[in-house]
Amino acid sequence: MKKINEMQHANTEMLALFSAPATGYGAEASLSSFDFPTYTVLPGFCDVHVHFREPGFSYKETMETGSLAAARGGYTAVCTMPNLNPVPDSLANLQAQLDRIREGACIRVYPLGAITVSERGEEMADLEGMNPFVVGFSDDGRGVQSDGMMRAAMRKAKELGAIIVAHCEDNSLLRGGYIHDGDYAKAHGHRGICSESEYGQIARDLALVEEIGCAYHVCHISTKESVELIRAAKAKGLDVTCETGPHYLTMTDADLQEHGRFKMNPPLRAEADRLALIEGVRDGTIDCIATDHAPHSAAEKARGLAQSAFGVVGLETAFAVLYTKLIKTGVLPMETVLRALVENPRRRFGIPMGNDFSVWNLNESFTVDPADFASMGKATPFEGWELQGKCVLTVMDGKVIYKA
């Protein structure tokens, strides 16, 4: 990746390279109309954890709407999770998703295959058949409960040179919970999800990684214990990476309201967890910042905290949230955040940079209004937030994929 300070402002060479006028999506990019003392050029972001819902759930999101939402947020590459219909647990089932990517995506979309058949944890999926066409294997949305199944999957992944991407959740510890088992849950009579349900399974998996030696990536960590475990694993030299999300870095269970737009899995945790996550990004324990963009229908998110579906959207707000709450306030350096949005995810999952960039007005403020989203999902915990930083242009391989 180019040095961040080299990407801050367009130079003469870039202006000459993209001199043709832009006439719509897919057009050759033109930067000549931008006043670059006002605008900032950043590398194309890469999100390693999104849900574009096709095939099987196009009433929630489509490849077209999801990829455009990504482009509007400055993303030029994403990795899609396998909780689809059909579940991509064989090459035949994966093909349905590959077809939709080819037909509908305006950015680079890299699927993950399932670890187990139908993500049920009972029988290993056809990892070998899918391996040439996916960037890793995950049963996202469901933790692999069986130690034996995870051990077998890790051994197969090592044989294939593939990465296991783990949603870590011990079902025996959930006890019907749906928000963090913290002060808000106790004060409002909600059933809580304990932190151990996440970090306990991470500890199990890390022991297996040490035994087997496979590549391993942990999804959406949310607890201080998870950070500590992964930091210790990296100190041992294990091939381990992880991600967290913008909402876990900027919100806690103290921010919860009685609405489904605050319900995600894992849940918003306590302030001590948030601070540990920030420190994890700062010191490199946390490699990637990923949105876990998970759109649902309005009806599915209108049933309160107890009954709404898990999942919120985030592609169109991610960088503005990070810039406003963490970078502009001096909590994290711009370069550190960009490394987690650009360089680290691409390196870990073998995703090329390409000639990708986005142009931002970092001085422009706006109020988050889900009605303005390209995504079909409108449930965001950031609704009503005043943010700074608007994406005005996204370019992939020299072609405009979004222009404000």
C-alpha positions as a printed Julia matrix, in Angstrom:
404×3 Matrix{Float64}:
   0.0     0.0     0.0
   1.22    3.51   -0.7
   2.27    5.42    2.36
  -0.73    7.15    3.9
   0.81   10.61    3.65
   1.34   10.04   -0.06
  -2.4     9.41   -0.46
  -3.58   12.49    1.41
  -3.78   14.8    -1.58
  -3.86   14.16   -5.32
  -0.68   14.97   -7.14
   0.02   16.03  -10.71
   0.65   12.46  -11.84
  -2.74   11.29  -10.5
  -4.56   14.2   -12.09
  -2.98   13.39  -15.44
  -3.79    9.69  -15.13
  -7.49   10.35  -14.54
  -8.08   13.19  -16.96
 -11.1    11.87  -18.89
 -14.51   13.25  -17.82
 -16.7    11.01  -15.65
 -20.12   10.27  -17.16
 -21.49    7.71  -14.67
 -20.66    4.46  -12.95
 -17.92    2.62  -14.76
 -16.7     5.77  -16.48
 -13.05    6.74  -16.49
 -12.35    8.75  -13.37
 -11.71   12.47  -13.51
 -10.22   14.38  -10.59
  -9.67   17.62  -12.44
 -12.89   19.15  -11.07
 -11.85   18.73   -7.44
 -10.16   21.39   -5.34
  -7.59   19.24   -3.6
  -6.75   21.61   -0.79
 -10.37   20.9     0.22
 -10.56   17.2    -0.64
  -8.56   14.23    0.65
  -7.73   11.1    -1.34
  -7.65    7.8     0.57
  -6.93    4.24   -0.59
  -9.91    2.01   -1.36
 -11.15    0.38    1.86
 -11.58   -3.38    2.29
 -14.22   -4.86    4.61
 -13.64   -8.53    5.46
 -17.06   -9.07    7.04
 -20.3    -8.14    5.26
 -23.65   -9.75    4.47
 -25.05   -9.0     1.01
 -27.88  -11.54    1.5
 -27.89  -13.05   -1.98
 -28.76  -15.7    -2.85
 -31.75  -16.42   -0.64
 -32.64  -13.22    1.18
 -32.93  -10.49   -1.45
 -35.75   -8.82    0.52
 -33.01   -7.74    2.98
 -30.28   -6.71    0.5
 -29.15   -7.44   -3.05
 -25.72   -7.63   -4.58
 -26.45   -4.33   -6.33
 -27.6    -2.42   -3.23
 -24.97   -3.89   -0.95
 -22.07   -3.19   -3.28
 -23.29    0.34   -3.98
 -23.56    0.96   -0.24
 -19.96   -0.17    0.02
 -18.84    2.13   -2.79
 -20.63    5.06   -1.15
 -18.56    4.37    1.96
 -15.25    4.31    0.1
 -14.97    0.51   -0.08
 -13.73   -1.22   -3.22
 -13.49   -4.77   -1.84
 -15.5    -6.83    0.64
 -15.69  -10.42    1.89
 -19.2   -11.85    2.13
 -20.33  -14.27    4.82
 -21.93  -17.64    3.99
 -25.23  -17.53    5.9
 -27.2   -17.64    2.64
 -29.69  -19.93    0.9
 -28.23  -22.13   -0.39
 -25.39  -22.06    2.1
 -22.13  -22.15    0.12
 -21.01  -25.49    1.56
 -20.17  -27.06   -1.82
 -18.98  -25.74   -5.16
 -22.46  -26.25   -6.63
 -24.06  -24.14   -3.89
 -21.29  -21.54   -4.01
 -21.9   -21.09   -7.73
 -25.23  -19.37   -7.08
 -23.43  -16.65   -5.16
 -20.6   -16.38   -7.68
 -23.21  -15.83  -10.39
 -24.86  -13.01   -8.42
 -21.48  -11.38   -7.78
 -20.67  -11.45  -11.49
 -24.08  -10.05  -12.45
 -24.64   -7.43   -9.77
 -21.55   -6.24   -7.91
 -19.95   -2.87   -8.69
 -16.99   -3.59   -6.39
 -14.79   -6.65   -5.81
 -16.72   -9.21   -3.77
 -14.9   -12.21   -2.3
 -17.06  -14.94   -0.76
 -16.26  -17.15    2.2
 -17.34  -20.78    2.13
 -19.04  -22.49    5.07
 -17.02  -24.64    7.47
 -19.85  -27.16    7.92
 -22.79  -28.34    5.83
 -25.64  -25.82    6.16
 -23.61  -24.22    8.97
 -25.06  -26.83   11.34
 -21.76  -27.93   12.82
 -22.37  -31.61   12.16
 -20.57  -32.46    8.91
 -17.63  -30.72    7.28
 -18.4   -28.79    4.11
 -16.51  -29.41    0.87
 -13.61  -27.16    1.74
 -11.38  -28.61   -0.94
 -13.88  -28.09   -3.74
 -14.59  -24.49   -2.76
 -11.05  -23.46   -1.84
  -9.99  -22.04   -5.25
 -13.03  -19.73   -5.27
 -13.2   -18.4    -1.69
 -10.92  -16.39    0.61
 -11.57  -18.5     3.7
 -14.08  -20.61    5.59
 -16.56  -19.53    8.25
 -19.81  -20.59    9.88
 -20.49  -16.93   10.63
 -23.6   -16.41   12.71
 -22.97  -19.7    14.48
 -19.97  -20.74   16.51
 -18.65  -24.23   15.74
 -19.65  -25.91   19.0
 -17.79  -29.21   18.62
 -14.1   -29.22   19.52
 -13.64  -32.22   17.24
 -15.29  -30.51   14.28
 -13.19  -27.38   14.67
 -10.04  -29.44   15.02
 -10.86  -31.36   11.82
 -11.69  -28.15    9.96
  -8.42  -26.55   11.03
  -6.45  -29.56    9.9
  -8.15  -29.48    6.51
  -7.64  -25.74    6.21
  -3.94  -26.14    6.97
  -3.68  -28.82    4.3
  -5.31  -26.47    1.78
  -3.39  -23.37    2.85
  -6.72  -21.77    3.78
  -7.82  -19.6     6.7
 -10.51  -20.39    9.28
 -12.64  -17.33   10.02
 -14.41  -17.89   13.33
 -17.6   -16.5    14.77
 -16.84  -17.36   18.4
 -19.91  -18.05   20.48
 -20.49  -20.81   23.03
 -24.19  -21.63   22.81
 -24.2   -23.23   26.27
 -23.48  -19.81   27.8
 -26.08  -17.76   25.9
 -29.08  -18.6    28.13
 -31.5   -16.76   25.88
 -29.56  -13.5    26.06
 -29.72  -10.82   23.39
 -27.8    -7.81   24.77
 -24.68   -7.54   26.94
 -25.05   -8.91   30.45
 -24.3    -5.54   31.97
 -25.86   -2.56   33.68
 -28.46   -1.83   31.01
 -29.73   -5.4    30.95
 -30.06   -5.46   34.72
 -31.75   -2.05   34.89
 -34.29   -2.85   32.17
 -35.03   -6.5    32.82
 -33.35   -7.89   29.7
 -31.59  -11.23   29.35
 -27.87  -10.74   28.95
 -25.12  -12.39   26.9
 -22.05  -12.94   29.06
 -18.59  -12.01   27.76
 -17.34  -15.56   28.33
 -19.6   -16.85   25.55
 -17.19  -15.07   23.17
 -13.78  -15.26   24.81
 -14.23  -18.81   26.06
 -14.55  -20.14   22.53
 -11.68  -17.95   21.35
  -9.52  -19.56   24.05
 -10.54  -23.03   22.83
  -9.76  -22.16   19.22
  -6.4   -20.61   20.05
  -5.37  -23.81   21.81
  -6.31  -25.72   18.65
  -4.36  -23.27   16.48
  -1.31  -23.83   18.68
  -1.78  -27.59   18.29
  -2.43  -27.62   14.54
  -0.72  -24.53   13.17
  -3.42  -23.3    10.79
  -4.22  -19.7     9.83
  -7.02  -18.33   12.0
  -9.02  -15.09   12.02
 -11.51  -14.09   14.73
 -14.65  -12.19   13.71
 -16.03   -9.09   15.46
 -14.37   -9.3    18.87
 -16.12   -7.24   21.55
 -14.58   -8.04   24.95
 -11.42   -7.04   26.79
 -10.65  -10.7    27.47
 -10.74  -11.44   23.74
  -8.15   -8.73   23.14
  -5.91  -10.13   25.86
  -6.14  -13.7    24.53
  -5.31  -12.66   20.97
  -2.46  -10.43   22.11
  -0.95  -13.38   24.0
  -1.43  -15.71   21.0
   0.39  -13.28   18.73
   3.22  -13.03   21.26
   3.58  -16.81   20.93
   3.91  -16.44   17.17
   0.59  -18.07   16.28
  -0.88  -17.27   12.84
  -3.8   -15.33   14.29
  -5.58  -12.13   13.27
  -8.87  -10.53   14.29
 -11.33   -7.74   13.63
 -13.67   -5.47   15.52
 -16.34   -3.03   14.33
 -16.86    0.74   14.41
 -19.8     0.37   16.81
 -17.74   -1.58   19.36
 -15.05    1.13   19.23
 -17.45    4.04   19.72
 -20.43    2.75   21.73
 -21.23    0.74   24.88
 -24.29   -0.81   26.47
 -24.85    2.57   28.17
 -25.87    3.84   24.71
 -28.61    1.23   24.26
 -32.2     2.21   23.56
 -35.31    0.05   23.36
 -35.09   -0.37   19.61
 -33.88   -3.1    17.28
 -31.31   -0.83   15.64
 -29.18   -1.33   18.76
 -29.26   -5.13   18.57
 -26.27   -6.89   17.08
 -24.25  -10.03   17.77
 -21.96   -9.78   19.63
 -23.66   -7.01   21.59
 -22.37   -3.63   22.63
 -20.31   -4.25   25.77
 -19.05   -2.13   28.69
 -16.72    0.88   28.64
 -13.77   -1.22   29.81
 -14.26   -3.44   26.78
 -14.45   -0.47   24.41
 -11.22    0.99   25.78
  -9.48   -2.39   25.47
 -10.6    -2.62   21.84
  -9.23    0.84   21.11
  -5.91   -0.13   22.66
  -5.98   -3.33   20.6
  -6.3    -1.32   17.39
  -3.6     1.07   18.55
  -1.02   -1.63   19.34
  -1.86   -3.87   16.37
  -3.5    -6.7    18.31
  -6.66   -5.97   16.33
  -5.72   -6.11   12.67
  -8.92   -5.11   10.89
 -11.92   -2.86   11.38
 -14.91   -4.52    9.71
 -18.52   -3.38    9.71
 -20.37   -6.73    9.92
 -22.86   -4.96    7.63
 -26.0    -7.07    8.26
 -29.17   -5.66    6.68
 -32.67   -6.82    7.63
 -36.16   -5.73    6.66
 -37.83   -2.93    8.59
 -40.28   -5.41   10.12
 -37.46   -7.64   11.37
 -35.84   -4.7    13.17
 -39.02   -3.13   14.62
 -39.6    -5.65   17.41
 -37.49   -4.11   20.15
 -34.32   -5.46   21.71
 -35.81   -8.79   22.7
 -37.48   -9.82   19.45
 -35.68   -8.02   16.62
 -33.22   -9.84   14.38
 -29.53   -9.48   15.23
 -27.6    -7.17   12.92
 -27.06   -3.55   11.89
 -25.75   -1.86    8.75
 -22.54    0.12    8.61
 -20.8     0.42    5.25
 -22.02    3.94    4.51
 -21.12    5.37    7.92
 -17.99    3.46    8.95
 -15.24    5.88    8.01
 -17.18    8.98    9.06
 -17.82    7.42   12.49
 -14.16    6.49   12.89
 -12.95    9.86   11.65
 -15.33   11.9    13.82
 -15.1     9.91   17.04
 -11.56    8.52   17.0
  -9.31   10.26   14.48
 -10.44   13.88   14.74
 -10.52   13.62   18.54
  -6.95   12.3    18.65
  -7.87    8.89   20.09
  -6.29    7.04   17.16
  -4.01    8.26   14.36
  -5.36    8.36   10.82
  -2.6     6.02    9.68
  -3.53    3.39   12.28
  -7.19    3.42   11.26
  -6.36    3.28    7.56
  -4.04    0.36    8.14
  -6.99   -1.53    9.67
  -9.29   -0.53    6.8
  -6.92   -1.02    3.87
  -3.57   -2.73    4.29
  -4.17   -5.38    6.95
  -7.42   -6.86    5.58
  -6.02   -7.06    2.06
  -2.79   -8.67    3.2
  -4.53  -11.23    5.43
  -7.03  -12.38    2.81
  -4.86  -11.98   -0.28
  -6.98   -9.21   -1.8
  -5.2    -6.98   -4.35
  -5.14   -3.22   -3.92
  -5.68   -2.36   -7.56
  -5.84    1.25   -8.7
  -8.47    2.04   -6.06
  -9.12    5.21   -4.09
 -11.86    7.41   -2.69
 -12.13   11.19   -2.43
 -13.43   12.73    0.79
 -14.47   16.13    2.05
 -13.36   15.76    5.64
 -14.73   19.2     6.49
 -18.32   18.4     5.54
 -20.7    17.53    8.37
 -23.94   15.59    8.06
 -26.61   13.92   10.17
 -26.95   10.16    9.74
 -30.34    9.55    8.1
 -30.98    5.92    7.09
 -33.49    7.11    4.48
 -30.49    8.32    2.49
 -28.75    4.92    2.46
 -28.22    2.93   -0.71
 -28.46   -0.2     1.4
 -31.9    -1.74    1.77
 -31.08   -2.14    5.46
 -31.86    0.98    7.48
 -31.15   -0.18   11.04
 -28.11    1.68   12.34
 -27.19    2.59   15.91
 -25.67    5.78   14.48
 -29.02    7.21   13.35
 -29.16   10.91   14.22
 -25.42   11.21   14.89
 -23.67   14.33   13.65
 -20.63   13.14   11.72
 -17.86   14.75    9.71
 -16.43   13.38    6.47
 -18.33   12.77    3.24
 -17.24   10.48    0.42
 -17.7    12.27   -2.89
 -16.05    9.81   -5.28
 -14.96    6.16   -5.27
 -12.78    4.74   -8.03
 -11.85    1.11   -8.68
  -9.28    0.22  -11.33
  -9.58    3.71  -12.76
 -13.4     3.48  -13.11
 -15.91    5.55  -11.16
 -18.12    3.28   -9.08
 -19.66    6.05   -6.99
 -19.95    9.79   -7.45
 -21.95   12.01   -5.11
